[in-house]
Amino acid sequence: MSSAALGAELDQLRAQILSDPALILDDKDVMRALVAASEREMGTNIVDLRGLAMERLEARLDRLEETHRAVIAAAYENLSGTNQVHRAILRMLDPTQFEDFLRNLGSDVAEILRVDAIKLVLESPEAGPDPALERISDVLVVVEPGFVDDYINLGHAPTTRQVILRQAVPATTRIYGQRAADLRSEACLRLDLGSQRMGGMLVMASDNPHTFKPGQGTDLLSFFAGIFERSMRRWLA
């Protein structure tokens, strides 16, 4: 390229920058290069406080942008979870027969909630294998009185929390059968089925260890448990 052509191109670039300085000011890489060039011209005996201030502001801006992205991601995840639980509740309320209710719980509702297993655990003095119940659904598990508290507490101090999340599934086939060995996280939802009825719980499990873990919010699961309790009271009436 000839010197005349290069000069014309530089003049054109200069005119473009002067007409729209944001082209330079909004480009962090270009601004960083300009500041570095300015510092080199000043020599090593001069400290450019303006450059240090710019670096600190840039670092603060990066942190703000990261926080902003995290807040947006959390808000989106919360909205997505809310929609997911609402769809699961609507689907759960569709059946008009108890058998269909249980079957729907283990299929469509589990799929909407993206869990690999759902079990309804009810305490009864007559716990044990029951061919009639097994024919109804493999979602329903009947256990002896006191089992729900023991399962939720797992040897720890008793808790009154309605929802328990954990990244471990007890090493027993009592609830999930042979699938227990493949499950890595679990949510236990304690159910209040009425003063005249024994304890119960709804458990959800996933083969993903991060689906349920301590520290996650439980508001949506508590809401789901509340709707489920009311549905069960209707079926048990």
HUDA-V596115 format. One record per pair of residues at least 12 apart in sequence whose ideal C-beta (glycine too) atoms are under 10 Angstrom apart, sorted by sequence separation. I is the first residue (numbers start at 1). J is the second residue. If there is no record, write none. Layout:
i;j
I;J
I;J
This chain:
i;j
38;50
39;51
92;104
106;118
130;142
152;164
154;166
169;181
189;201
190;202
35;48
38;51
91;104
92;105
95;108
105;118
106;119
129;142
151;164
169;182
170;183
175;188
188;201
189;202
91;105
94;108
105;119
106;120
127;141
128;142
152;166
154;168
169;183
188;202
189;203
35;50
36;51
94;109
105;120
127;142
128;143
168;183
169;184
187;202
188;203
189;204
35;51
91;107
92;108
102;118
126;142
127;143
128;144
154;170
168;184
169;185
170;186
187;203
188;204
88;105
91;108
92;109
120;137
127;144
167;184
168;185
169;186
186;203
187;204
188;205
204;221
91;109
102;120
119;137
121;139
122;140
124;142
126;144
127;145
167;185
168;186
186;204
187;205
32;51
35;54
90;109
101;120
119;138
120;139
121;140
122;141
123;142
124;143
125;144
151;170
166;185
167;186
185;204
186;205
187;206
202;221
35;55
88;108
89;109
91;111
92;112
119;139
120;140
121;141
122;142
123;143
124;144
125;145
127;147
150;170
165;185
166;186
183;203
185;205
186;206
204;224
87;108
88;109
91;112
92;113
117;138
118;139
119;140
120;141
121;142
122;143
123;144
124;145
151;172
165;186
166;187
183;204
184;205
185;206
32;54
87;109
88;110
90;112
91;113
117;139
119;141
120;142
121;143
123;145
164;186
165;187
166;188
183;205
184;206
185;207
202;224
31;54
32;55
88;111
89;112
123;146
124;147
151;174
164;187
165;188
182;205
183;206
184;207
185;208
202;225
88;112
123;147
151;175
163;187
164;188
182;206
183;207
184;208
185;209
187;211
188;212
201;225
87;112
88;113
122;147
123;148
163;188
164;189
180;205
182;207
183;208
184;209
185;210
186;211
187;212
32;58
86;112
87;113
88;114
121;147
122;148
123;149
162;188
163;189
164;190
175;201
179;205
183;209
184;210
185;211
186;212
187;213
202;228
31;58
85;112
88;115
121;148
147;174
161;188
162;189
163;190
176;203
184;211
185;212
186;213
202;229
84;112
85;113
147;175
162;190
175;203
179;207
183;211
184;212
185;213
200;228
83;112
84;113
110;139
161;190
162;191
176;205
184;213
187;216
189;218
200;229
28;58
84;114
107;137
109;139
121;151
160;190
162;192
175;205
202;232
102;133
106;137
143;174
159;190
185;216
187;218
81;113
105;137
106;138
107;139
143;175
189;221
190;222
200;232
28;61
103;136
104;137
106;139
141;174
188;221
189;222
192;225
28;62
102;136
103;137
105;139
106;140
141;175
154;188
169;203
187;221
191;225
192;226
102;137
103;138
104;139
105;140
141;176
151;186
153;188
189;224
190;225
191;226
193;228
194;229
197;232
99;135
101;137
102;138
103;139
141;177
152;188
169;205
189;225
193;229
197;233
200;236
99;136
100;137
102;139
151;188
152;189
164;201
169;206
187;224
188;225
189;226
191;228
192;229
193;230
98;136
99;137
101;139
102;140
152;190
169;207
187;225
191;229
194;232
98;137
138;177
162;201
163;202
164;203
165;204
189;228
190;229
193;232
194;233
197;236
148;188
169;209
189;229
192;232
193;233
196;236
99;140
149;190
167;208
168;209
191;232
192;233
98;140
148;190
167;209
191;233
193;235
194;236
148;191
167;210
169;212
193;236
194;237
167;211
168;212
167;212
168;213
165;211
166;212
167;213
152;199
165;212
166;213
167;214
164;212
165;213
166;214
152;201
163;212
165;214
148;198
149;199
151;201
164;214
165;215
147;198
148;199
152;203
165;216
117;169
146;198
147;199
148;200
149;201
151;203
165;217
121;174
145;198
146;199
148;201
163;216
165;218
121;175
144;198
145;199
147;201
163;217
164;218
119;174
143;198
148;203
163;218
119;175
143;199
162;218
163;219
165;221
119;176
143;200
161;218
163;220
164;221
117;175
118;176
119;177
142;200
143;201
163;221
117;176
141;200
162;221
163;222
116;176
117;177
141;201
162;222
161;222
163;224
117;179
141;203
163;225
116;179
117;180
139;202
162;225
162;226
117;182
116;182
117;183
116;183
121;188
162;229
115;183
116;184
121;189
116;185
117;186
118;187
120;189
122;191
115;185
121;191
123;193
115;186
120;191
122;193
115;187
124;197
125;198
113;187
123;197
124;198
122;197
123;198
124;199
122;198
123;199
124;200
122;199
123;200
121;199
122;200
123;201
121;200
122;201
120;200
121;201
120;201
121;202
119;201
120;202
121;203
119;202
120;203
118;202
119;203
118;203
119;204
117;203
118;204
119;205
117;204
118;205
115;203
116;204
117;205
115;204
116;205
117;206
114;204
115;205
116;206
117;207
113;204
115;206
116;207
114;206
115;207
116;208
113;206
115;208
110;204
114;208
109;204
110;205
116;211
110;206
115;211
105;202
114;211
115;212
113;211
113;221
120;228
122;232
113;224
120;232
122;236
109;224
109;228
105;228
105;231
101;231
101;232
88;220
92;224
101;234
102;235
85;219
86;220
89;223
93;227
98;232
101;235
81;216
85;220
89;224
92;227
93;228
81;217
84;220
85;221
88;224
92;228
95;231
98;234
82;219
86;223
89;226
90;227
93;230
98;235
81;219
82;220
85;223
86;224
89;227
93;231
97;235
98;236
78;217
81;220
85;224
88;227
89;228
92;231
77;217
81;221
84;224
88;228
95;235
78;219
82;223
86;227
78;220
85;227
89;231
74;217
